[in-house]
């Protein structure tokens, strides 16, 4: 009845009580009453942080103007300080800084314009504050990242003058010594609009042109920040040519950059241009600074296949998919390849792919493919035929493969578990002793399902060999005994 009455009067229902009346909860604190809580808080206000929280809350209740003024004073005080922030004081400093960031967000509900100015003022403090630290990673740096990521929503409410906002963003980028403010361009691009983005682009191009000339291989950190911002602006405006222009001709011929440009050209409907760009940046056997990693090659290949399909070179795309599969055993590549084949041809091609996997030089990649495809009979045969190649180093692969095989292929699962256990004990990987102990018991349970171990020792012989070689691994012994077994 009480809940029903509250619903009809519009009052908020009482907080549900959890636990005893002495549990520290919102419902129990409400029972203390406002006078008692006020007295407690006043007593606690000797703590500087609590006092600041209470003052800000009072200003917030009184009105946005007073709250904005109080936040501005605190930010000005922080900005004037130049002393190093001792590591013991960093948590308290971060807590205070984040309090003001959150109060700015609260102010935005009533006065978005004032809140935007204050949040940008807070971001202005990033570089000088981080200069006072020995490392930027940590709670203080996280506050500035949160402010950066939250300013876009405030700007959307405030609707500031786009030219003034563009100048403010340019100023932040000019002083961005820690390369944190690139995403600010993305966050504020909608509010900047075409006029603001154009102003910011021109300012950044001027700043970039004013950079001192450097040798071709000298890295320009400040220039990189400006170019990154220009790329983000180009993306926001859908200008592929402007995006491409931020890269030197040399960089455009590297696979990763070619892929980034190619992807945008495809999205813009310029498939032939994308294909030409990708061909110019094809991965090869580069050495030195621009040598392609496997990830870069894969990224380039993804976009190249899209470009081939978009330009009507479907047969070449299929040929590349198969070649790439033979090189990497990529399941996504194979699936796409099979989908592009006529009916019934895909069955023969799948069998051929499994044969490629069984012959693949790297056992771990072959096992991962056959287990994931899945073809568990083939995975079992692979383990039995190439048991000497099993490495227990990849605990994730071993555990997953053994789990998938144990029901129907217990001997193959056992050989995988044994390889993992032997690796852990041989190299003394103490962090995996607990896992190895569990695997030993799993192997014991699987032994009852194996009618013939063939050329491999049975479980008792395997354990005897382990004891002979690793009987002094007391940490492992303790883990086994903790599971109720004996080693």
N, C-alpha and C positions, 0 to 999 in steps of 0.2 A: 504493500500500500504506500509506503514511504517513497519508493522509487517511482511509483505511478504519479504521486502528487508532485514530485520534483519535475517529472517530464511535462506535466500540464502547466506548471508555473514558469518553466524556462530555466530553472535553477540547475546548476551542475550537480549530478548525484555525488554523494560522498565517495571518497576514494576507498576501494576495497581494502580491507585490512588483511595483511599477510603476516603470519607468525604471531608471537605474543605481543603484548602491549609495550614491552621493553625493547622490541626490535627497532632498529634505526630505519624508519620508513617515513614516507611523506604523510601517510594517514596518521601515524602516531604523533608526528611533530605538529600536525594541525590541532591535535587534541590539547597541546600545551597552551594554545591560545595566543593571540597576537601580542598581548602585553608581555607575557613571559618570553616569547621568542625575540621580541624587540630588545628586552633586557639582556638576553644571552648574546645577541649579535653585537650589542653595544659593548659588552664586556670583551668580546673577541676582537673588537676593532683595534686593539693595540697591535695586532698583526697588520703590517702595512698593506698586504694584498687584500685581506678582508676589508680593511678600511676603504681601499680604493674601489672594491666591488660595491660596497654599500653606497659610497658617494655617487658612483656612476648610476646605480639603480635609482637613487633619489633624484638625480638630474633628469633621468629618463622619464620619471613620473611627472616631473615639473614641466617638461616640454623639450622639444628637439633642439631649440636654440642653445639652452644651457648645456645640454649633453654634448653638442658639437663643440662648444667652447672648451669644455673640460677635456675632451679627447684631444683637441688641437694643442692645448697646453702641455699635455703629457708627451705628445709626439715631438713638440718643439724641444722639450727637455731632453728626450732621448737623442735628438739630432745634434744637440750641443755637446754631448759627452764624447770624449775621444779615448778614454782609458780602456785598456784591455778588459774583456769580460772573463773573469776567472772561471775555470771549469766548474767549480762548486756553485757558482752563482747563475750558471746558464739555465738550469731548469726553472728557477724563479723568474728570471728575465723573460724567458719564453712564455711562461704562464701569464705574466703581466702584458706582454706584447699581444698575445692571442686574446686576452680579455678585451683589449681595445679594438682589435680586429672584429670580434664578435659584436661589440657594442656599435661599431660603425654599421655593420649589417642590420642591426636592430634600428638604428637611426634611419636607415634607408626606407623603412616602412612609412615614416612621416615626412622625411625631407631627403629625397634621393639625390638632389643636387648637392647638398652639403655633404652627404655620405660619400658621393663620388669623389669630391675634392679631398676628403680626408683619407679615403682608401688610396688614392694616388699619392698623397703625402706619405702614407705609410710605406708604399712601394719605393718612394724616394729614399727612404732610410735603409733600404736593403744593402746596397754596396758599402756605405760607411759603417753599418753595424756589423756586417760580415767581415769587414777589414779588422774588426776588433777581436776576431776569433782566430784560433789556430786551425780550425777546420769548419767548412760551411755545412757539412752534413750534420743533421741533428735537429732538435726541436725548434731552435731559433730559425734556421733556414726553412723549416717546414711551415712556419707561420707566414713567411713571405710568399711561399709557393701557394698557400691557401688563399692569401690576399690576391695574388695574381689570377688565380682560377675563379675567384668570386667577383671580381670587379666588372665582368661583362654583364652580369644580371643587374647590377646597380646602374651601370651606364644605360642599359635598355630602358630603365625607369626614368632616369634623369633627363635623357635626350639633350645632351649638351651641344654647344656649338661645335660642329665637326672639325672646323679648322683649328680651334683652340685645343680640342682633344688630340688631333693629329700632332700638334706641336708638343703636347705633354708626353705623348707616347715616344716621340723622337727623342725628347730629353731623357726619358728613362732608358732608352736603348743606347744613347751616347754614354751613359754612366753605368752600363750593365757589365761590370767587371767579371761577373761570375756566370755569364751566359744563361740567365734565368728567364728573361723576359720575351723570348721569341713567341711563346704561346699567347702572350698578351695581344699580339696582332690578330690572332684568330678570334680571341674572346671579344675584341672591340671592333672587329671589321664590320659587323652589321650596323653598329651605332655610328661608325665613321661614315658609312655610306660612300657613294662614288666620289663626292667632293673631298671628304676627309682622307680617303685612301689615296687619291691622286696627290694631295698635299704631302702626305707622309712618304709616298713613293719618291716624289721629287726631292724632298729633304734628304732621304736616305741615299739617293743617287748622288747628290751633291757631297754628302759626307764621304761616300765611297770614293768619289773622284778626287777628293782632297787628301786621301791617304797617301803617304809617301811611297814612292816606287820601290818595289822589292824584287828580289831575284825570283825566277819562275818557281823554285821549289821552297821558298821561304814561306812559312805559315803566318798569316795575318789574322790574329784572333779577333781583333776589332772589326776588320773587314768581313770576316766570316759571320759575325753577328748581324751586320747590315745586310749581307746577302741572304742570310736565312730569313730575315724579316721581309725582304723584297720577294722571296719565293712564296712566303705565306700570303703576302698581298696579291701576288699574281694568281695564286689559287683562289683567293676570295673573289677575285674579279673574273676568274675563268680565262685568264690570258696566258695561253701556253707559251707563246713566243717570249713573253716577258719572263716567264719561269726559266725557259731555256737560256735566255741571255745572261742569267746570273752565273752560269758555269763557263769556265774557260773551254776553248776547243779541245784541249787535251782531256779535260774531265768528261766531256760529252762522249768521248770514245772509250770510256770505262763502262763495264757492264751494268753496274748498279745505277749510275747516273743515266745511261741510255735507257734503262728500264723505267726509271721515274719519268723521264720525258716521254717515252713511248706510251706509257700508260695514260698520260694526260692527252696525248695526241689522239689516241683511240677514243677516249671519252668525248673528244671534240669532233669526232667523225672524220679524222684525217688519217685513215688507216695506211695509206701509201707512205705518207711522211713518217708515220710511226715505224713502218717496216724498214725504211731507209736509215732511220736513226738507230734502230736496234742492230742492223747489219754493220753499221759503222762502229758500234760498241760491242761487237761480239767478243765473248771471253776467249782468250787464247792462252798462250803460255807466257803471259807477261811476267816479268820479274821485277822485284823492287817495290817501289811505292804503291803501284796500282795493280799488284798481283791479285787475281780474283780468288775469293774464298768460295767454298762449296755453297754457302748460303747465297752469295752474290750471283753465282752461276745459276742457281735454281730460280732466283727471282727474275733474272734476265730471261731464262727459258720460259717461264710462265707467260711473260708479256709477249715474247716472240711467238709463242703458239697462238695467242689471241690475235696477233697481227697477221699471221699466216692465214688463219681462218677468215679474218675480216677482209682480206684481199683476195680470197678465192683460191689460195694455195693449200687446199685441204689435204691432198696426197702428201705433200712435203711435211705438213704438220703431223700427219699420222706416222710418217717415217721417223720424224724427230722424236715423237713420243715413244716409239719402240726402242730407238737407240738410247734414249735417256733411261728407259726402264732397264735395259741390259746393263747400263753403267751404274745405276743406283738402286735398282729393285723398288722403285717408287710405286706404291699402290695407287695413289691418285692418277699418276701417268698411265698405268696399265688400265685402270677402270675407264678412263676417258678414251683410250685407244680401242678397247673392246666395244664400247658403245658406238664407235664410228664404223665398225665392221658390218658387213651384210649378215643376215641370219645364217646360223650354223658355222660361219667362218670364225665366230667368236669362241666357239667351243674348242676348236683346234688350236686357236691362238692362246687360249688360257692354258691348255696342256703344254704348249711350247714354253709359255712363261714359267710354269712350274719347273720344267726341265732346266731352264736358265737358272732359276733359284737354287736348285739342287747342286748345280755345278759352280755356283758363285764362289769366288776365291775366299771371301770373308764369311766364315761360319756364322758369326753373330748376326750379320745382315740377312743371310739365308734363313736362319731360324726365325728371326723376327718376321720376315715376310710370310713364311709358311704358317706360322701360328696366327698371324693377324688376318691372312686372306679369308678364311682359314682353310688349310689342308692338313689336318692333324695326322693322317696316315703318312703323308710325305714328310712331315716334321719329325715323326718318330723314326722313320727310316734314315733321315738325315743325321739324327743324333746317334743312332746305332752304327752307321757307316763311318761317321767322322768324329767319333767320341774323343779321339786324341786332340781334336781342335777346340774342344769346349773350354771356354775361359770363364772362371767363376767371378771375374771382376765386375761384370755387369749384373748386379744383384737384382735389379728391376726386371730385366729380360729373363733371367733364370727363374725367378719366382713366378712370373706370369706364365712362361712356357711350361714349367713343371705343373702348375695348377691346371692348365688346360689339358695336359697329357695324362695326368695321373689316373683318370677314370678308366680309360681304354688302353693306355700304353704305359703301364707302371714301370717297366724297365727303363724306358726312355726318360721318364720323369725322375727315376732314381739316379740315373747317370748325371742328369743336370744338377740335382741336389748334391750329389757327391762332389762334383766339380766346384760348386760354391763353397762347401765345407772345407775342402782341401785348400782352396785359395785363401780362405780366411785364416786357417791355422798355419799354413806355410808362411804367409806374410805377416802373421800376427796382427790382423786387423781387429783390434779389441772392440771397436765400435760395432762390429758385426757378430760378436760372440753370441749374443742372445739369439739372433736370427739363425746362426749356424746350429745352435743347440736345438732349436725348434725343427730345423731341417733334418737333423739327425734322427729325431723321433718320427718325423714324417717318413723318412726313408725306411725306418724300422716297420712302420705300419704298412708300407707298400710292399715290403718283402713277402708278406703273406699272400699277396696277389700274384707273385711271380713264380711260375712253375719251373722255369729254366733260366738261369742267369747266363747260360752259354759260356762265352770266353771271359766273362767278368766275375770277380769274386762275389760270393754271397754276402749277406749283410754282416754276419758274424765275422767273416774274414776281413771285411772292410773295416769294421770297428777295431779289430785286433791290430791291423796295420796303423790305424789312427793312434791308438794307444802307444804303440811302439815308437812312433815318430813324434807325437805331440803330447805325451803323457804329462809333461811338465807345464803345459798351458793351464795354470791353475784358474785363470779367469774363465776359460771355456768350461773347465770341469765344474766350476761353481754354477754356471748358467744351466748346465745339464742337470745338476742336482737340484736346482731350484724348480725344475720341471718334474721332479719326482723320479728321475732316472739316475743311472750310475754310469760313469765313464772311467 
